[in-house]
């Protein structure tokens, strides 16, 4: 007998008293993008004030103390986006949008974007060139039976703790504990990019992912994966962050804290309402992931109702 189909939750406007979701900015909508990668030209410029630059170390030390399983890692830095806002997703079309990418890391992101609490990073640091602008991925995942999983973040994560989170683009298999074969390349389509409004950044590439796997199988894989992951974190060898220079490794690969505590299901048909209100079941999507849902819904016609088109692939000199 197969796994039971998980119950779904409606996505009406949040009830009275629910905080208003924070706004997002659409960076571009496109089914493909070229990449201009140059770590020097598009890298972060250190702040001229040594005291301000030193706050990165202070913020990172505080993050390690608050969440011991945090660890550092390399990330692409989105220095800018150029090109037309939209190009029809035809196989012959060349990429109309170019992403200008450098390199940064999670430690610098924590120090420049999260280290001063709710303060606007651009105001604090004086110019975006001093910010990490770490590029993330967000995806709307639709199962074979037309259901969309949303993950409630663990409070052990350094960013958007306890908020609802749609499964992250190229990390769908890791977030949902699915085998790699469950998310083949043709199932993934780029739809655009968003960021938090107001200068806070957190830019994200947004994807549509359509699985051939039913929701019951996804729910079962996630539950089993969370249990295995929690046991791994609790093991005596477990990855305490900060050991070995704060990279989170202990005798090998780092052991990250379990990132999600609940799997919430909505129907694909209800995504229009979710795109409008940004919340479901008393929880909020982070602005950039609310933006991913909104882009998914807005571009469904160009994708033929949500099917895969083209992913980021063209590389410029």
C-alpha angles and dihedrals in degrees: 000000000000127000114281118258108255118241119257130226124219120241105218122151108294115270122258111290096031110130115254110255114251116251127256134203124226109229096185144326116222140134093226139021137194120224126226102191118187118148091196103045094037099035126112118273112223115240113260091228109080091203092057091045090051090061088076090068091045093051092046092051089051091049092052091048093049097043111024095191094061114116137179125251141163120270136181115253117221105218094172150322126237133179142058117329095233140013124181110257099247122149092238096051118109120221110282096189127063123203113207105211136186131165132268136147141237093256091058090045091055091047098048102032106028105023097087098047115226094353117121106258094215090054092046096046097034099228138029090242088075093053128091093229088190111196117231135182129237128183141187104220119201120191127217090264095052100261129135122212120216120191124216107219122237118242086237090076117093096222131048091357114195093002123123112264130191111227111277117253112246090014095061092114091052096044094047095032092236125153115260091246089064091071108045118181093255089060093063124079129180113229103172146282136282139179138189111277123239099051097291092119118194092158116200135192107224124216140183113222121189116191130201086212120098121236093250091060092046091050092049093048092049094049092048092045094051090051092051092045094050090050090050092051091048093050116112092248090052121148108265108188121235094038110122097017099321098293092122096236123136113182092329138346119012118259109223123204118257103274102200133048103180139027112217120192129210129170122255088236090060095056091095089063092043090051089053099047106024095217143084136179092004093305132108132224112228107255095253092051092044083055090053090056091047092051091047091053095043094051099041091107093055089050093048093252097323108320122144120273123164132330131212104290117128113100123201127206 
